[in-house]
Amino acid sequence: MSNAYEDAVKSMPRELYQRMVDAVSTGRWPDGRTLTEAQRKETMDAVLLWGEFHLPPEERVGFIDKGEKAGDTCDDPVPLKWQ
């Protein structure tokens, strides 16, 4: 990835980021045109990169909260019983 691309994404305003998130999630640009598969991929790449620059992990697209373990050991596995 080039530095020019990263700089362009980093300087993108939050409003443009949000429109891109909406476009990827709906499959349409704000004017109603359908995203091509290539546009969807490139837009998603930009959304993910923008999030890395500007958002804490828990606010980024695709974040999964895995929580915390209660202790240091896991429960003993229980074998499945097939009937």
Residue frames as a rotation matrix with the C-alpha (Angstrom) as fourth column:
MET 1
0.588 0.809 0.000 0.00
0.809 -0.588 0.000 0.00
0.000 0.000 -1.000 0.00
SER 2
-0.178 -0.700 0.691 1.45
0.663 -0.605 -0.442 3.35
0.728 0.379 0.571 -1.00
ASN 3
-0.678 -0.148 -0.720 2.03
0.675 -0.512 -0.531 6.22
-0.290 -0.846 0.447 1.38
ALA 4
-0.930 0.367 0.015 -0.06
-0.318 -0.825 0.468 8.49
0.185 0.430 0.884 -0.87
TYR 5
-0.206 0.885 -0.418 -3.06
0.067 0.439 0.896 6.15
0.976 0.156 -0.149 -0.50
GLU 6
-0.163 0.087 -0.983 -2.61
0.943 0.305 -0.130 5.94
0.289 -0.948 -0.132 3.27
ASP 7
-0.909 -0.208 -0.362 -2.31
0.315 -0.911 -0.265 9.75
-0.274 -0.355 0.894 3.48
ALA 8
-0.716 0.697 0.047 -5.48
-0.357 -0.422 0.834 10.19
0.601 0.580 0.551 1.41
VAL 9
0.040 0.738 -0.674 -7.44
0.433 0.595 0.677 7.79
0.900 -0.319 -0.296 3.61
LYS 10
-0.416 -0.276 -0.866 -6.03
0.909 -0.099 -0.405 9.33
0.026 -0.956 0.292 6.80
SER 11
-0.971 -0.025 -0.236 -7.11
0.046 -0.995 -0.083 12.83
-0.233 -0.092 0.968 5.73
MET 12
-0.560 0.827 0.047 -10.62
0.298 0.148 0.943 11.70
0.773 0.542 -0.329 4.74
PRO 13
-0.600 0.388 0.699 -13.30
-0.733 -0.616 -0.288 13.48
0.319 -0.686 0.654 6.79
ARG 14
-0.857 0.289 0.426 -15.48
-0.105 0.713 -0.694 11.42
-0.504 -0.639 -0.581 9.13
GLU 15
0.100 0.955 -0.278 -18.60
-0.588 -0.169 -0.791 12.27
-0.803 0.242 0.545 7.06
LEU 16
0.108 -0.139 -0.984 -17.07
-0.950 0.276 -0.143 10.63
0.292 0.951 -0.103 3.99
TYR 17
-0.900 -0.436 -0.008 -16.05
-0.399 0.832 -0.384 7.62
0.174 -0.343 -0.923 6.09
GLN 18
-0.525 0.765 0.372 -19.64
-0.208 0.309 -0.928 7.25
-0.825 -0.565 -0.003 7.33
ARG 19
0.354 0.643 -0.679 -21.03
-0.839 -0.103 -0.534 7.48
-0.413 0.759 0.503 3.77
MET 20
-0.300 -0.547 -0.781 -18.60
-0.801 0.589 -0.104 4.76
0.517 0.595 -0.615 2.73
VAL 21
-0.934 0.043 0.354 -19.66
-0.218 0.715 -0.664 2.55
-0.282 -0.697 -0.659 5.67
ASP 22
-0.045 0.999 0.002 -23.29
-0.427 -0.017 -0.904 3.05
-0.903 -0.042 0.428 4.66
ALA 23
0.230 0.086 -0.969 -22.48
-0.973 0.032 -0.228 2.26
0.011 0.996 0.091 1.01
VAL 24
-0.735 -0.554 -0.392 -20.75
-0.540 0.827 -0.157 -0.99
0.411 0.096 -0.907 1.90
SER 25
-0.836 0.416 0.357 -23.54
-0.087 0.543 -0.835 -2.06
-0.541 -0.730 -0.418 4.24
THR 26
0.165 0.977 -0.137 -26.37
-0.310 -0.081 -0.947 -1.26
-0.936 0.199 0.289 1.79
GLY 27
-0.213 -0.325 0.921 -24.54
0.723 0.582 0.373 -2.01
-0.657 0.745 0.111 -1.46
ARG 28
0.469 0.434 0.769 -25.50
0.832 -0.511 -0.218 1.41
0.298 0.742 -0.601 -2.83
TRP 29
-0.749 -0.636 0.185 -23.90
0.581 -0.765 -0.278 4.84
0.319 -0.101 0.943 -3.09
PRO 30
-0.641 0.512 -0.572 -25.80
0.291 -0.528 -0.798 7.74
-0.711 -0.678 0.189 -1.47
ASP 31
-0.541 0.445 -0.713 -27.24
-0.759 -0.624 0.187 8.64
-0.362 0.643 0.675 -4.91
GLY 32
0.433 0.829 0.355 -28.74
-0.644 0.560 -0.522 5.14
-0.631 -0.003 0.776 -5.26
ARG 33
0.365 -0.360 -0.859 -26.26
-0.779 0.386 -0.493 3.63
0.509 0.849 -0.140 -7.72
THR 34
0.999 0.000 0.051 -25.21
-0.023 0.884 0.466 0.06
-0.045 -0.467 0.883 -6.97
LEU 35
0.229 -0.970 0.075 -21.61
-0.811 -0.148 0.566 -0.59
-0.539 -0.191 -0.821 -5.94
THR 36
0.511 -0.209 -0.834 -19.69
-0.528 0.690 -0.496 -2.91
0.679 0.693 0.242 -8.21
GLU 37
0.893 -0.228 -0.388 -17.83
0.413 0.756 0.508 -5.76
0.177 -0.614 0.769 -6.56
ALA 38
-0.090 -0.980 0.175 -14.53
0.805 -0.176 -0.567 -3.91
0.587 0.090 0.805 -7.14
GLN 39
-0.164 0.106 0.981 -15.95
-0.264 -0.963 0.060 -0.72
0.951 -0.249 0.186 -5.59
ARG 40
0.851 0.517 0.093 -17.22
-0.256 0.254 0.933 -2.66
0.458 -0.818 0.349 -2.60
LYS 41
0.571 -0.712 -0.410 -13.78
0.791 0.611 0.041 -4.19
0.222 -0.348 0.911 -2.01
GLU 42
-0.372 -0.770 0.518 -11.91
0.586 -0.628 -0.512 -0.90
0.719 0.113 0.685 -2.38
THR 43
0.114 0.508 0.854 -14.41
-0.417 -0.756 0.505 0.96
0.902 -0.414 0.126 -0.24
MET 44
0.948 0.218 -0.231 -14.22
0.082 0.535 0.841 -1.66
0.307 -0.816 0.490 2.51
ASP 45
0.162 -0.966 -0.204 -10.41
0.910 0.226 -0.347 -1.50
0.381 -0.129 0.915 2.43
ALA 46
-0.436 -0.295 0.850 -10.56
0.123 -0.955 -0.268 2.29
0.891 -0.012 0.453 2.87
VAL 47
0.539 0.720 0.438 -13.13
-0.417 -0.223 0.881 1.99
0.732 -0.657 0.180 5.69
LEU 48
0.826 -0.260 -0.500 -10.97
0.516 0.703 0.489 -0.51
0.224 -0.662 0.715 7.57
LEU 49
-0.197 -0.972 0.126 -7.82
0.851 -0.233 -0.471 1.57
0.488 0.014 0.873 7.13
TRP 50
-0.165 0.216 0.962 -9.57
-0.191 -0.964 0.184 4.81
0.968 -0.154 0.201 8.18
GLY 51
0.835 0.549 0.013 -10.76
-0.156 0.215 0.964 3.04
0.527 -0.808 0.265 11.32
GLU 52
0.438 -0.760 -0.480 -7.22
0.863 0.506 -0.015 1.95
0.254 -0.408 0.877 12.18
PHE 53
-0.499 -0.667 0.553 -6.09
0.531 -0.740 -0.412 5.59
0.684 0.088 0.724 11.99
HIS 54
-0.568 0.331 0.753 -8.97
-0.371 -0.920 0.124 7.26
0.735 -0.208 0.646 13.82
LEU 55
0.443 0.872 0.207 -10.96
-0.646 0.151 0.748 4.85
0.621 -0.466 0.630 15.99
PRO 56
-0.354 -0.476 0.805 -10.25
-0.880 0.461 -0.114 2.76
-0.317 -0.749 -0.582 19.07
PRO 57
-0.967 -0.146 -0.208 -10.52
-0.224 0.879 0.420 -0.97
0.122 0.453 -0.883 18.37
GLU 58
-0.657 0.751 0.064 -13.97
0.508 0.504 -0.699 -1.35
-0.558 -0.426 -0.712 19.96
GLU 59
0.129 0.730 -0.671 -15.46
-0.192 -0.645 -0.740 1.23
-0.973 0.224 0.057 17.55
ARG 60
-0.649 -0.480 -0.590 -14.01
-0.652 -0.048 0.757 -0.19
-0.392 0.876 -0.282 14.33
VAL 61
0.370 0.732 -0.572 -16.00
-0.920 0.374 -0.116 -2.02
0.129 0.569 0.812 11.68
GLY 62
0.338 -0.154 -0.928 -15.88
-0.248 0.937 -0.246 -5.75
0.908 0.313 0.279 12.38
PHE 63
-0.588 -0.572 0.572 -14.88
-0.687 -0.022 -0.727 -5.51
0.428 -0.820 -0.380 16.05
ILE 64
0.328 0.621 -0.711 -15.86
0.033 0.745 0.666 -8.57
0.944 -0.242 0.224 18.07
ASP 65
0.062 -0.238 0.969 -15.91
-0.936 -0.352 -0.027 -8.20
0.347 -0.905 -0.244 21.83
LYS 66
-0.041 -0.175 -0.984 -14.40
-0.056 0.983 -0.172 -11.40
0.998 0.048 -0.050 23.15
GLY 67
0.847 0.432 0.310 -14.76
-0.289 -0.115 0.950 -10.34
0.446 -0.895 0.028 26.77
GLU 68
-0.213 -0.912 0.350 -12.44
-0.875 0.018 -0.484 -11.56
0.435 -0.409 -0.802 29.48
LYS 69
-0.104 0.093 -0.990 -11.91
0.174 0.982 0.074 -14.95
0.979 -0.164 -0.119 31.02
ALA 70
0.795 0.475 0.378 -13.11
-0.299 -0.236 0.925 -15.32
0.528 -0.848 -0.045 34.59
GLY 71
0.733 -0.565 0.379 -10.03
-0.251 0.294 0.922 -17.28
-0.633 -0.771 0.074 35.61
ASP 72
-0.133 -0.903 -0.409 -6.79
-0.877 -0.085 0.473 -18.75
-0.462 0.421 -0.781 34.35
THR 73
-0.893 -0.176 0.414 -8.18
-0.035 0.944 0.327 -22.18
-0.448 0.277 -0.850 33.49
CYS 74
-0.487 0.744 -0.458 -10.87
-0.765 -0.111 0.634 -23.27
0.421 0.659 0.623 31.10
ASP 75
0.336 0.682 0.649 -13.69
-0.836 0.534 -0.128 -25.66
-0.433 -0.499 0.750 31.95
ASP 76
-0.627 -0.480 0.613 -12.97
-0.201 0.861 0.468 -29.32
-0.753 0.170 -0.636 31.41
PRO 77
-0.641 0.401 -0.654 -14.30
-0.730 -0.055 0.681 -30.46
0.238 0.914 0.328 28.04
VAL 78
-0.150 0.697 0.701 -17.50
-0.472 0.573 -0.670 -32.48
-0.869 -0.432 0.243 28.09
PRO 79
-0.952 -0.228 0.203 -17.78
0.048 0.545 0.837 -35.23
-0.301 0.807 -0.508 25.50
LEU 80
-0.385 0.843 -0.375 -20.77
-0.921 -0.325 0.214 -35.12
0.058 0.428 0.902 23.17
LYS 81
-0.599 0.294 0.745 -23.32
-0.051 0.914 -0.402 -37.90
-0.799 -0.279 -0.533 23.53
TRP 82
-0.741 0.323 -0.589 -24.71
-0.646 -0.101 0.757 -39.02
0.185 0.941 0.283 20.17
GLN 83
-0.324 0.699 0.638 -28.11
-0.377 0.523 -0.764 -40.59
-0.868 -0.488 0.094 20.20
